[in-house]
Amino acid sequence: MVDVAREANVSLGTVSNVFNQPERVSPTTRRRVQDAIDRLGYVRIESARMLRGRPSRILAVLVHDLANPFCIALVHGAEAAARRAGLGVMVCNSAGDPDEEARYVALLSEHQIRGVLITPADTAGRSLNALDDRGIPLVVVDDCKTGRGQCSVAIDDILGGELAATHLLKAGHRSILFIGGPNHLPQVQSRFQGVLKALAQARMPISMLSELACDELTVAAGRDAGARVLGLRDRPTAILCANDLLAVGVLQTLFESGVRVPDDISLVGYDDIDHAAAAIVPLTSVRRPARLMGATAASLLIAKATVHPADTHHHRQITLRPELAVRKSTAFLRSRPGTAVVTTR
């Protein structure tokens, strides 16, 4: 830093301010210091800075599935909020494995990360407890049940499931198949609860709903589920999938087998990822504001990490509302001979 100050013809304190409090330095001086940094190839050693008691400038985002476009959008939202605060983001993928999540928590603790946004893979809360015990600020993302004792940002998935099922009921469908993912995932549980709620509110019998479980929330799992649907003696008139990746896989299998969507079967996804609108038949889907969730969670985490130890921090639980994006994969059910379509109020 002494060399940078000499090269830029400024004080050592000015160089320090450019790194730590840039708003206190005029744009012209900041540019001169940055030019000197570029010419000299200076790189600040973050670990040495932290040894002097300075907080890390890195946030971690620990998600359970980086193959899912929804998680990517969440990360982008968190990155945007971190960037505005002059912070960077480290992205970690537990792949839904609690042991892998625990290893990441240990690694992040060793590096004294500033804070962690986490979508827990360990539903018992062990990772959250470990972060708490080590004094690392955290915000739970996309899991309001696990995050009740923490700051959290989630989406009302019960409402999302209700919106999707109500849409199908109003279109006259009385044989609906819910294709879900791993049942231990609270998001999948909440979406199914929303479907049940829609049936109850419409005073429809539970017998009109069937369920098909998948081990994963992936396109491949959706293709397999679609094959199982083709093998059913009585096929449903509508399918509601726990996420868009499953719905895309189901759509591929149905399309390849000559089953028309929505003429033969209406199909609804969940998350409204970019692939939903771009599918061969644009998918009706429940839109979850992933970027907003990531940005909101990062803002909560930054605020939490900057609270003075003597101050009292109050946990906030924020729940965002989903919306239904209606596209060409759903349609009103054509009445069959001798039957009538009844529309719910």
TITIDO-844428 format. One line per field, with one value per residue (C-alpha): residue number from 1; residue in one letter; x, y, z. Coordinates in pm, whole numbers, padded with zeros to 5 digits. Layout:
TITIDO-844428
baro: NUM / ...
tiro: A / ...
c1: X / ...
c2: Y / ...
c3: Z / ...
end
This chain:
TITIDO-844428
baro: 1 / 2 / 3 / 4 / 5 / 6 / 7 / 8 / 9 / 10 / 11 / 12 / 13 / 14 / 15 / 16 / 17 / 18 / 19 / 20 / 21 / 22 / 23 / 24 / 25 / 26 / 27 / 28 / 29 / 30 / 31 / 32 / 33 / 34 / 35 / 36 / 37 / 38 / 39 / 40 / 41 / 42 / 43 / 44 / 45 / 46 / 47 / 48 / 49 / 50 / 51 / 52 / 53 / 54 / 55 / 56 / 57 / 58 / 59 / 60 / 61 / 62 / 63 / 64 / 65 / 66 / 67 / 68 / 69 / 70 / 71 / 72 / 73 / 74 / 75 / 76 / 77 / 78 / 79 / 80 / 81 / 82 / 83 / 84 / 85 / 86 / 87 / 88 / 89 / 90 / 91 / 92 / 93 / 94 / 95 / 96 / 97 / 98 / 99 / 100 / 101 / 102 / 103 / 104 / 105 / 106 / 107 / 108 / 109 / 110 / 111 / 112 / 113 / 114 / 115 / 116 / 117 / 118 / 119 / 120 / 121 / 122 / 123 / 124 / 125 / 126 / 127 / 128 / 129 / 130 / 131 / 132 / 133 / 134 / 135 / 136 / 137 / 138 / 139 / 140 / 141 / 142 / 143 / 144 / 145 / 146 / 147 / 148 / 149 / 150 / 151 / 152 / 153 / 154 / 155 / 156 / 157 / 158 / 159 / 160 / 161 / 162 / 163 / 164 / 165 / 166 / 167 / 168 / 169 / 170 / 171 / 172 / 173 / 174 / 175 / 176 / 177 / 178 / 179 / 180 / 181 / 182 / 183 / 184 / 185 / 186 / 187 / 188 / 189 / 190 / 191 / 192 / 193 / 194 / 195 / 196 / 197 / 198 / 199 / 200 / 201 / 202 / 203 / 204 / 205 / 206 / 207 / 208 / 209 / 210 / 211 / 212 / 213 / 214 / 215 / 216 / 217 / 218 / 219 / 220 / 221 / 222 / 223 / 224 / 225 / 226 / 227 / 228 / 229 / 230 / 231 / 232 / 233 / 234 / 235 / 236 / 237 / 238 / 239 / 240 / 241 / 242 / 243 / 244 / 245 / 246 / 247 / 248 / 249 / 250 / 251 / 252 / 253 / 254 / 255 / 256 / 257 / 258 / 259 / 260 / 261 / 262 / 263 / 264 / 265 / 266 / 267 / 268 / 269 / 270 / 271 / 272 / 273 / 274 / 275 / 276 / 277 / 278 / 279 / 280 / 281 / 282 / 283 / 284 / 285 / 286 / 287 / 288 / 289 / 290 / 291 / 292 / 293 / 294 / 295 / 296 / 297 / 298 / 299 / 300 / 301 / 302 / 303 / 304 / 305 / 306 / 307 / 308 / 309 / 310 / 311 / 312 / 313 / 314 / 315 / 316 / 317 / 318 / 319 / 320 / 321 / 322 / 323 / 324 / 325 / 326 / 327 / 328 / 329 / 330 / 331 / 332 / 333 / 334 / 335 / 336 / 337 / 338 / 339 / 340 / 341 / 342 / 343 / 344 / 345
tiro: M / V / D / V / A / R / E / A / N / V / S / L / G / T / V / S / N / V / F / N / Q / P / E / R / V / S / P / T / T / R / R / R / V / Q / D / A / I / D / R / L / G / Y / V / R / I / E / S / A / R / M / L / R / G / R / P / S / R / I / L / A / V / L / V / H / D / L / A / N / P / F / C / I / A / L / V / H / G / A / E / A / A / A / R / R / A / G / L / G / V / M / V / C / N / S / A / G / D / P / D / E / E / A / R / Y / V / A / L / L / S / E / H / Q / I / R / G / V / L / I / T / P / A / D / T / A / G / R / S / L / N / A / L / D / D / R / G / I / P / L / V / V / V / D / D / C / K / T / G / R / G / Q / C / S / V / A / I / D / D / I / L / G / G / E / L / A / A / T / H / L / L / K / A / G / H / R / S / I / L / F / I / G / G / P / N / H / L / P / Q / V / Q / S / R / F / Q / G / V / L / K / A / L / A / Q / A / R / M / P / I / S / M / L / S / E / L / A / C / D / E / L / T / V / A / A / G / R / D / A / G / A / R / V / L / G / L / R / D / R / P / T / A / I / L / C / A / N / D / L / L / A / V / G / V / L / Q / T / L / F / E / S / G / V / R / V / P / D / D / I / S / L / V / G / Y / D / D / I / D / H / A / A / A / A / I / V / P / L / T / S / V / R / R / P / A / R / L / M / G / A / T / A / A / S / L / L / I / A / K / A / T / V / H / P / A / D / T / H / H / H / R / Q / I / T / L / R / P / E / L / A / V / R / K / S / T / A / F / L / R / S / R / P / G / T / A / V / V / T / T / R
c1: 00000 / 00297 / 00410 / 00059 / 00046 / 00387 / 00289 / -00041 / 00115 / -00141 / -00128 / -00139 / -00470 / -00619 / -00527 / -00686 / -01003 / -01022 / -01038 / -01252 / -01449 / -01445 / -01732 / -01490 / -01256 / -01327 / -01385 / -01072 / -00849 / -01008 / -00930 / -00568 / -00525 / -00688 / -00457 / -00159 / -00295 / -00334 / 00018 / 00180 / -00038 / -00117 / -00354 / -00474 / -00429 / -00771 / -00654 / -00402 / -00673 / -00899 / -00620 / -00645 / -01007 / -01168 / -01478 / -01466 / -01602 / -01743 / -02093 / -02166 / -02475 / -02521 / -02800 / -02915 / -02924 / -02715 / -02848 / -03186 / -03231 / -03439 / -03132 / -02922 / -03174 / -03168 / -02788 / -02806 / -03039 / -02805 / -02505 / -02676 / -02749 / -02397 / -02242 / -02430 / -02281 / -01928 / -01921 / -01853 / -02037 / -01908 / -02152 / -02165 / -02376 / -02474 / -02656 / -02920 / -02672 / -02666 / -02310 / -02187 / -02365 / -02187 / -01850 / -01924 / -02032 / -01698 / -01505 / -01691 / -01628 / -01254 / -01251 / -01444 / -01705 / -01909 / -02243 / -02429 / -02750 / -02857 / -03128 / -03091 / -03042 / -03034 / -03396 / -03295 / -03125 / -02775 / -02607 / -02797 / -02695 / -02330 / -02326 / -02495 / -02246 / -01957 / -02106 / -02160 / -02468 / -02711 / -03041 / -03251 / -03373 / -03674 / -03763 / -03985 / -04038 / -03670 / -03599 / -03853 / -03580 / -03373 / -03405 / -03565 / -03704 / -03944 / -04230 / -04584 / -04583 / -04917 / -05069 / -04876 / -05016 / -05362 / -05334 / -05230 / -05500 / -05773 / -05680 / -05727 / -06053 / -06195 / -06099 / -06325 / -06065 / -06183 / -05894 / -05569 / -05231 / -04974 / -04618 / -04399 / -04034 / -03865 / -04131 / -03890 / -03855 / -04077 / -04134 / -04289 / -04498 / -04631 / -04725 / -04921 / -05094 / -05198 / -05354 / -05550 / -05663 / -05795 / -05995 / -06142 / -06240 / -06406 / -06581 / -06432 / -06367 / -06008 / -06061 / -06021 / -05654 / -05376 / -05007 / -04691 / -04360 / -04017 / -03675 / -03547 / -03677 / -03509 / -03598 / -03488 / -03720 / -03998 / -03941 / -03965 / -04284 / -04427 / -04361 / -04547 / -04839 / -04853 / -04884 / -05190 / -05520 / -05711 / -05496 / -05561 / -05696 / -05447 / -05101 / -04955 / -04578 / -04382 / -04139 / -04079 / -03796 / -04033 / -04296 / -04049 / -03956 / -04322 / -04393 / -04107 / -04233 / -04595 / -04497 / -04278 / -04566 / -04819 / -05015 / -05125 / -05079 / -05323 / -05579 / -05536 / -05373 / -05327 / -04992 / -04881 / -04526 / -04390 / -04115 / -04161 / -03797 / -03694 / -03737 / -04107 / -04203 / -03957 / -04086 / -04224 / -04565 / -04520 / -04588 / -04845 / -04643 / -04648 / -04406 / -04176 / -03971 / -03629 / -03416 / -03622 / -03589 / -03210 / -03175 / -03403 / -03220 / -02879 / -02998 / -03120 / -02788 / -02581 / -02788 / -02758 / -02380 / -02326 / -02522 / -02297 / -02255 / -02409 / -02723 / -03024 / -03103 / -03462 / -03513 / -03736 / -03933 / -04038 / -04280 / -04319 / -04629 / -04623 / -04828 / -04976 / -04846 / -05107 / -04977 / -05069 / -05014 / -05352 / -05701 / -06066 / -06155 / -06370 / -06679 / -06694 / -07011 / -07274 / -07087 / -07096 / -06816 / -06889 / -06692 / -06610 / -06707
c2: 00000 / 00228 / 00165 / 00242 / 00565 / 00673 / 00582 / 00774 / 01063 / 01036 / 00950 / 00596 / 00684 / 00778 / 00437 / 00270 / 00475 / 00378 / 00013 / 00045 / 00371 / 00475 / 00721 / 00942 / 00983 / 01200 / 01014 / 01174 / 01056 / 00709 / 00679 / 00786 / 00530 / 00257 / 00335 / 00298 / -00034 / -00157 / -00050 / -00212 / -00525 / -00480 / -00736 / -00689 / -01000 / -01048 / -01291 / -01036 / -00771 / -01002 / -01068 / -00700 / -00751 / -00641 / -00835 / -01053 / -00899 / -01231 / -01370 / -01737 / -01874 / -02243 / -02395 / -02753 / -02776 / -02560 / -02763 / -02601 / -02269 / -02143 / -02164 / -01985 / -01699 / -01684 / -01655 / -01375 / -01180 / -01225 / -01121 / -00799 / -00700 / -00792 / -00595 / -00281 / -00322 / -00367 / -00737 / -01055 / -01388 / -01744 / -02003 / -02352 / -02650 / -02914 / -03119 / -03189 / -03392 / -03303 / -03438 / -03223 / -02926 / -02991 / -02997 / -02661 / -02514 / -02623 / -02476 / -02145 / -02127 / -02175 / -01885 / -01659 / -01579 / -01263 / -01443 / -01731 / -01755 / -02117 / -02340 / -02621 / -02977 / -03094 / -03050 / -03129 / -02789 / -02912 / -02684 / -02382 / -02466 / -02506 / -02163 / -02010 / -02172 / -02028 / -01678 / -01664 / -01461 / -01656 / -01616 / -01918 / -01904 / -02084 / -02276 / -02090 / -02397 / -02457 / -02085 / -01997 / -01919 / -01726 / -01452 / -01611 / -01531 / -01782 / -01805 / -01905 / -02244 / -02343 / -02049 / -02152 / -02503 / -02361 / -02122 / -02402 / -02646 / -02382 / -02295 / -02659 / -02694 / -02384 / -02533 / -02828 / -03091 / -03359 / -03605 / -03439 / -03603 / -03435 / -03533 / -03453 / -03481 / -03613 / -03601 / -03475 / -03143 / -02885 / -02700 / -03010 / -03075 / -02719 / -02731 / -03051 / -02897 / -02610 / -02851 / -03017 / -02675 / -02587 / -02910 / -02845 / -02489 / -02607 / -02887 / -03148 / -03507 / -03608 / -03909 / -03687 / -03629 / -03885 / -03856 / -03984 / -03938 / -03890 / -03927 / -03605 / -03275 / -03311 / -03337 / -03701 / -03777 / -03598 / -03812 / -04125 / -03994 / -03923 / -04285 / -04403 / -04177 / -04337 / -04677 / -04580 / -04741 / -04423 / -04124 / -03796 / -03499 / -03269 / -03300 / -03061 / -03096 / -02991 / -02795 / -02693 / -02941 / -03228 / -03066 / -03027 / -03396 / -03502 / -03279 / -03436 / -03789 / -03705 / -03518 / -03804 / -04048 / -03842 / -03730 / -03373 / -03102 / -02949 / -03123 / -03463 / -03363 / -03018 / -02963 / -02717 / -02657 / -02471 / -02202 / -02039 / -02076 / -01946 / -02293 / -02287 / -02015 / -02152 / -02512 / -02670 / -02603 / -02297 / -02412 / -02270 / -02233 / -02086 / -01794 / -01771 / -01448 / -01613 / -01304 / -01096 / -01367 / -01380 / -01000 / -00967 / -01241 / -01088 / -00746 / -00904 / -01083 / -00769 / -00579 / -00864 / -00894 / -00523 / -00508 / -00401 / -00679 / -00453 / -00398 / -00630 / -00803 / -00895 / -01186 / -01117 / -01379 / -01252 / -01447 / -01355 / -01425 / -01644 / -01575 / -01800 / -01753 / -01905 / -02026 / -02279 / -02602 / -02578 / -02553 / -02599 / -02966 / -03075 / -03252 / -03621 / -03788 / -03805 / -03572 / -03204 / -02969 / -02796 / -02479 / -02395 / -02058
c3: 00000 / 00061 / -00296 / -00428 / -00227 / -00363 / -00722 / -00699 / -00504 / -00221 / 00147 / 00282 / 00449 / 00113 / -00032 / 00271 / 00222 / -00144 / -00033 / 00278 / 00255 / -00113 / -00064 / 00135 / -00164 / -00467 / -00797 / -00949 / -00663 / -00663 / -01033 / -00977 / -00697 / -00905 / -01198 / -00965 / -00837 / -01195 / -01295 / -00993 / -00998 / -00630 / -00473 / -00117 / 00101 / 00257 / 00526 / 00656 / 00663 / 00864 / 01117 / 01205 / 01307 / 00981 / 00868 / 00559 / 00241 / 00118 / 00162 / 00096 / -00075 / 00008 / -00203 / -00252 / -00633 / -00867 / -01161 / -01099 / -01283 / -00989 / -00763 / -01024 / -01035 / -00654 / -00660 / -00918 / -00691 / -00395 / -00605 / -00713 / -00352 / -00239 / -00525 / -00423 / -00074 / -00209 / -00121 / -00316 / -00317 / -00286 / -00424 / -00271 / -00376 / -00120 / -00390 / -00125 / 00082 / 00455 / 00489 / 00201 / 00357 / 00688 / 00510 / 00349 / 00683 / 00835 / 00540 / 00553 / 00927 / 00872 / 00627 / 00866 / 00604 / 00668 / 00652 / 00488 / 00289 / 00316 / 00174 / 00428 / 00310 / 00672 / 00783 / 01144 / 01159 / 01247 / 00992 / 01121 / 01478 / 01373 / 01207 / 01512 / 01750 / 01548 / 01546 / 01171 / 01067 / 00851 / 00668 / 00574 / 00215 / 00063 / 00378 / 00623 / 00844 / 00920 / 00956 / 01224 / 01478 / 01223 / 00969 / 00665 / 00322 / 00172 / -00075 / 00017 / -00155 / -00003 / -00189 / -00501 / -00497 / -00434 / -00732 / -00967 / -00855 / -00858 / -01216 / -01320 / -01129 / -01292 / -01628 / -01550 / -01462 / -01220 / -01254 / -01144 / -01090 / -00864 / -00959 / -00661 / -00568 / -00254 / 00017 / 00283 / 00102 / 00279 / -00048 / -00208 / 00103 / 00102 / -00267 / -00214 / 00089 / -00136 / -00383 / -00102 / 00019 / -00328 / -00340 / 00004 / -00083 / -00406 / -00209 / -00437 / -00325 / -00250 / -00478 / -00784 / -00688 / -00724 / -00645 / -00811 / -00627 / -00786 / -00625 / -00781 / -00915 / -01254 / -01623 / -01624 / -01332 / -01520 / -01829 / -01615 / -01453 / -01798 / -01899 / -01589 / -01681 / -02026 / -01859 / -01656 / -01755 / -01664 / -01745 / -01566 / -01761 / -01587 / -01432 / -01176 / -01125 / -00817 / -01034 / -01394 / -01455 / -01383 / -01606 / -01894 / -01867 / -01860 / -02161 / -02357 / -02295 / -02375 / -02693 / -02816 / -02757 / -02948 / -02642 / -02706 / -02447 / -02363 / -02588 / -02420 / -02090 / -01937 / -01769 / -01498 / -01373 / -01076 / -01040 / -01383 / -01485 / -01828 / -01978 / -01890 / -02138 / -02396 / -02390 / -02708 / -02552 / -02327 / -01973 / -01737 / -01418 / -01070 / -01075 / -00774 / -00755 / -00718 / -00785 / -00543 / -00280 / -00322 / -00313 / -00011 / 00178 / 00100 / 00221 / 00546 / 00589 / 00526 / 00782 / 01032 / 00984 / 01051 / 01378 / 01666 / 01925 / 02192 / 01986 / 01985 / 01658 / 01581 / 01344 / 01046 / 00855 / 00512 / 00293 / -00074 / -00280 / -00592 / -00905 / -01172 / -01527 / -01759 / -02096 / -02366 / -02171 / -01997 / -02144 / -02052 / -02044 / -02334 / -02204 / -02280 / -02413 / -02141 / -01901 / -01826 / -01728 / -01396 / -01328 / -00966 / -00830
end
